[in-house]
Amino acid sequence: MTDQRRFRAVIRIGPVRVGTSYDGRGREKHTAACTAPRCGFSSDYDSRAAAELAARTHRCPIR
């Protein structure tokens, strides 16, 4: 079964996008994902502040 999420309140901080969605159990999750080619960074957080902090401090390993 695929995990199709509907993101809301999406913002962009540098190459990283932060969005809010609900997981399969109805809990609110916040995701930070880098959109740079070949980076591959993405992570889920319980708070919006943590996701935005990860976006602000993210450095792509591919240059």
MODELLER restraints for C-alpha pairs under 7 A, 6 or more apart:
rsr = mdl.restraints
at = mdl.atoms
rsr.add(forms.Gaussian(group=physical.xy_distance, feature=features.Distance(at['CA:5:A'], at['CA:21:A']), mean=6.41, stdev=0.5))
rsr.add(forms.Gaussian(group=physical.xy_distance, feature=features.Distance(at['CA:6:A'], at['CA:21:A']), mean=5.95, stdev=0.5))
rsr.add(forms.Gaussian(group=physical.xy_distance, feature=features.Distance(at['CA:7:A'], at['CA:19:A']), mean=5.62, stdev=0.5))
rsr.add(forms.Gaussian(group=physical.xy_distance, feature=features.Distance(at['CA:7:A'], at['CA:20:A']), mean=5.36, stdev=0.5))
rsr.add(forms.Gaussian(group=physical.xy_distance, feature=features.Distance(at['CA:7:A'], at['CA:21:A']), mean=4.88, stdev=0.5))
rsr.add(forms.Gaussian(group=physical.xy_distance, feature=features.Distance(at['CA:8:A'], at['CA:19:A']), mean=5.96, stdev=0.5))
rsr.add(forms.Gaussian(group=physical.xy_distance, feature=features.Distance(at['CA:8:A'], at['CA:20:A']), mean=5.34, stdev=0.5))
rsr.add(forms.Gaussian(group=physical.xy_distance, feature=features.Distance(at['CA:8:A'], at['CA:21:A']), mean=6.36, stdev=0.5))
rsr.add(forms.Gaussian(group=physical.xy_distance, feature=features.Distance(at['CA:9:A'], at['CA:19:A']), mean=5.71, stdev=0.5))
rsr.add(forms.Gaussian(group=physical.xy_distance, feature=features.Distance(at['CA:9:A'], at['CA:20:A']), mean=6.05, stdev=0.5))
rsr.add(forms.Gaussian(group=physical.xy_distance, feature=features.Distance(at['CA:10:A'], at['CA:17:A']), mean=6.72, stdev=0.5))
rsr.add(forms.Gaussian(group=physical.xy_distance, feature=features.Distance(at['CA:10:A'], at['CA:18:A']), mean=5.52, stdev=0.5))
rsr.add(forms.Gaussian(group=physical.xy_distance, feature=features.Distance(at['CA:10:A'], at['CA:19:A']), mean=4.24, stdev=0.5))
rsr.add(forms.Gaussian(group=physical.xy_distance, feature=features.Distance(at['CA:10:A'], at['CA:20:A']), mean=6.86, stdev=0.5))
rsr.add(forms.Gaussian(group=physical.xy_distance, feature=features.Distance(at['CA:11:A'], at['CA:17:A']), mean=5.70, stdev=0.5))
rsr.add(forms.Gaussian(group=physical.xy_distance, feature=features.Distance(at['CA:11:A'], at['CA:18:A']), mean=5.37, stdev=0.5))
rsr.add(forms.Gaussian(group=physical.xy_distance, feature=features.Distance(at['CA:11:A'], at['CA:19:A']), mean=6.57, stdev=0.5))
rsr.add(forms.Gaussian(group=physical.xy_distance, feature=features.Distance(at['CA:12:A'], at['CA:18:A']), mean=6.27, stdev=0.5))
rsr.add(forms.Gaussian(group=physical.xy_distance, feature=features.Distance(at['CA:13:A'], at['CA:55:A']), mean=6.23, stdev=0.5))
rsr.add(forms.Gaussian(group=physical.xy_distance, feature=features.Distance(at['CA:13:A'], at['CA:56:A']), mean=6.52, stdev=0.5))
rsr.add(forms.Gaussian(group=physical.xy_distance, feature=features.Distance(at['CA:15:A'], at['CA:34:A']), mean=5.63, stdev=0.5))
rsr.add(forms.Gaussian(group=physical.xy_distance, feature=features.Distance(at['CA:15:A'], at['CA:35:A']), mean=5.55, stdev=0.5))
rsr.add(forms.Gaussian(group=physical.xy_distance, feature=features.Distance(at['CA:15:A'], at['CA:36:A']), mean=6.04, stdev=0.5))
rsr.add(forms.Gaussian(group=physical.xy_distance, feature=features.Distance(at['CA:16:A'], at['CA:32:A']), mean=6.46, stdev=0.5))
rsr.add(forms.Gaussian(group=physical.xy_distance, feature=features.Distance(at['CA:16:A'], at['CA:33:A']), mean=5.40, stdev=0.5))
rsr.add(forms.Gaussian(group=physical.xy_distance, feature=features.Distance(at['CA:16:A'], at['CA:34:A']), mean=4.12, stdev=0.5))
rsr.add(forms.Gaussian(group=physical.xy_distance, feature=features.Distance(at['CA:16:A'], at['CA:35:A']), mean=5.92, stdev=0.5))
rsr.add(forms.Gaussian(group=physical.xy_distance, feature=features.Distance(at['CA:16:A'], at['CA:55:A']), mean=5.63, stdev=0.5))
rsr.add(forms.Gaussian(group=physical.xy_distance, feature=features.Distance(at['CA:17:A'], at['CA:32:A']), mean=5.68, stdev=0.5))
rsr.add(forms.Gaussian(group=physical.xy_distance, feature=features.Distance(at['CA:17:A'], at['CA:33:A']), mean=5.41, stdev=0.5))
rsr.add(forms.Gaussian(group=physical.xy_distance, feature=features.Distance(at['CA:17:A'], at['CA:34:A']), mean=6.27, stdev=0.5))
rsr.add(forms.Gaussian(group=physical.xy_distance, feature=features.Distance(at['CA:18:A'], at['CA:30:A']), mean=7.00, stdev=0.5))
rsr.add(forms.Gaussian(group=physical.xy_distance, feature=features.Distance(at['CA:18:A'], at['CA:31:A']), mean=5.54, stdev=0.5))
rsr.add(forms.Gaussian(group=physical.xy_distance, feature=features.Distance(at['CA:18:A'], at['CA:32:A']), mean=4.46, stdev=0.5))
rsr.add(forms.Gaussian(group=physical.xy_distance, feature=features.Distance(at['CA:18:A'], at['CA:33:A']), mean=6.58, stdev=0.5))
rsr.add(forms.Gaussian(group=physical.xy_distance, feature=features.Distance(at['CA:18:A'], at['CA:51:A']), mean=6.63, stdev=0.5))
rsr.add(forms.Gaussian(group=physical.xy_distance, feature=features.Distance(at['CA:18:A'], at['CA:52:A']), mean=6.66, stdev=0.5))
rsr.add(forms.Gaussian(group=physical.xy_distance, feature=features.Distance(at['CA:19:A'], at['CA:30:A']), mean=5.73, stdev=0.5))
rsr.add(forms.Gaussian(group=physical.xy_distance, feature=features.Distance(at['CA:19:A'], at['CA:31:A']), mean=5.40, stdev=0.5))
rsr.add(forms.Gaussian(group=physical.xy_distance, feature=features.Distance(at['CA:19:A'], at['CA:32:A']), mean=6.73, stdev=0.5))
rsr.add(forms.Gaussian(group=physical.xy_distance, feature=features.Distance(at['CA:20:A'], at['CA:29:A']), mean=5.84, stdev=0.5))
rsr.add(forms.Gaussian(group=physical.xy_distance, feature=features.Distance(at['CA:20:A'], at['CA:30:A']), mean=4.50, stdev=0.5))
rsr.add(forms.Gaussian(group=physical.xy_distance, feature=features.Distance(at['CA:20:A'], at['CA:31:A']), mean=6.37, stdev=0.5))
rsr.add(forms.Gaussian(group=physical.xy_distance, feature=features.Distance(at['CA:21:A'], at['CA:28:A']), mean=5.78, stdev=0.5))
rsr.add(forms.Gaussian(group=physical.xy_distance, feature=features.Distance(at['CA:21:A'], at['CA:29:A']), mean=5.47, stdev=0.5))
rsr.add(forms.Gaussian(group=physical.xy_distance, feature=features.Distance(at['CA:21:A'], at['CA:30:A']), mean=6.39, stdev=0.5))
rsr.add(forms.Gaussian(group=physical.xy_distance, feature=features.Distance(at['CA:22:A'], at['CA:28:A']), mean=4.46, stdev=0.5))
rsr.add(forms.Gaussian(group=physical.xy_distance, feature=features.Distance(at['CA:22:A'], at['CA:29:A']), mean=5.66, stdev=0.5))
rsr.add(forms.Gaussian(group=physical.xy_distance, feature=features.Distance(at['CA:23:A'], at['CA:29:A']), mean=6.39, stdev=0.5))
rsr.add(forms.Gaussian(group=physical.xy_distance, feature=features.Distance(at['CA:29:A'], at['CA:44:A']), mean=6.47, stdev=0.5))
rsr.add(forms.Gaussian(group=physical.xy_distance, feature=features.Distance(at['CA:29:A'], at['CA:45:A']), mean=5.96, stdev=0.5))
rsr.add(forms.Gaussian(group=physical.xy_distance, feature=features.Distance(at['CA:29:A'], at['CA:46:A']), mean=5.37, stdev=0.5))
rsr.add(forms.Gaussian(group=physical.xy_distance, feature=features.Distance(at['CA:30:A'], at['CA:44:A']), mean=5.59, stdev=0.5))
rsr.add(forms.Gaussian(group=physical.xy_distance, feature=features.Distance(at['CA:30:A'], at['CA:45:A']), mean=5.08, stdev=0.5))
rsr.add(forms.Gaussian(group=physical.xy_distance, feature=features.Distance(at['CA:30:A'], at['CA:46:A']), mean=6.15, stdev=0.5))
rsr.add(forms.Gaussian(group=physical.xy_distance, feature=features.Distance(at['CA:30:A'], at['CA:47:A']), mean=6.33, stdev=0.5))
rsr.add(forms.Gaussian(group=physical.xy_distance, feature=features.Distance(at['CA:30:A'], at['CA:48:A']), mean=5.71, stdev=0.5))
rsr.add(forms.Gaussian(group=physical.xy_distance, feature=features.Distance(at['CA:30:A'], at['CA:51:A']), mean=6.17, stdev=0.5))
rsr.add(forms.Gaussian(group=physical.xy_distance, feature=features.Distance(at['CA:31:A'], at['CA:43:A']), mean=5.66, stdev=0.5))
rsr.add(forms.Gaussian(group=physical.xy_distance, feature=features.Distance(at['CA:31:A'], at['CA:44:A']), mean=4.43, stdev=0.5))
rsr.add(forms.Gaussian(group=physical.xy_distance, feature=features.Distance(at['CA:31:A'], at['CA:45:A']), mean=6.13, stdev=0.5))
rsr.add(forms.Gaussian(group=physical.xy_distance, feature=features.Distance(at['CA:31:A'], at['CA:51:A']), mean=6.23, stdev=0.5))
rsr.add(forms.Gaussian(group=physical.xy_distance, feature=features.Distance(at['CA:32:A'], at['CA:42:A']), mean=5.46, stdev=0.5))
rsr.add(forms.Gaussian(group=physical.xy_distance, feature=features.Distance(at['CA:32:A'], at['CA:43:A']), mean=5.52, stdev=0.5))
rsr.add(forms.Gaussian(group=physical.xy_distance, feature=features.Distance(at['CA:32:A'], at['CA:44:A']), mean=6.58, stdev=0.5))
rsr.add(forms.Gaussian(group=physical.xy_distance, feature=features.Distance(at['CA:32:A'], at['CA:51:A']), mean=5.54, stdev=0.5))
rsr.add(forms.Gaussian(group=physical.xy_distance, feature=features.Distance(at['CA:32:A'], at['CA:55:A']), mean=6.21, stdev=0.5))
rsr.add(forms.Gaussian(group=physical.xy_distance, feature=features.Distance(at['CA:33:A'], at['CA:41:A']), mean=5.64, stdev=0.5))
rsr.add(forms.Gaussian(group=physical.xy_distance, feature=features.Distance(at['CA:33:A'], at['CA:42:A']), mean=4.00, stdev=0.5))
rsr.add(forms.Gaussian(group=physical.xy_distance, feature=features.Distance(at['CA:33:A'], at['CA:43:A']), mean=6.54, stdev=0.5))
rsr.add(forms.Gaussian(group=physical.xy_distance, feature=features.Distance(at['CA:34:A'], at['CA:40:A']), mean=6.67, stdev=0.5))
rsr.add(forms.Gaussian(group=physical.xy_distance, feature=features.Distance(at['CA:34:A'], at['CA:41:A']), mean=5.33, stdev=0.5))
rsr.add(forms.Gaussian(group=physical.xy_distance, feature=features.Distance(at['CA:34:A'], at['CA:42:A']), mean=6.30, stdev=0.5))
rsr.add(forms.Gaussian(group=physical.xy_distance, feature=features.Distance(at['CA:39:A'], at['CA:60:A']), mean=6.05, stdev=0.5))
rsr.add(forms.Gaussian(group=physical.xy_distance, feature=features.Distance(at['CA:39:A'], at['CA:61:A']), mean=6.83, stdev=0.5))
rsr.add(forms.Gaussian(group=physical.xy_distance, feature=features.Distance(at['CA:39:A'], at['CA:62:A']), mean=6.29, stdev=0.5))
rsr.add(forms.Gaussian(group=physical.xy_distance, feature=features.Distance(at['CA:45:A'], at['CA:51:A']), mean=5.84, stdev=0.5))
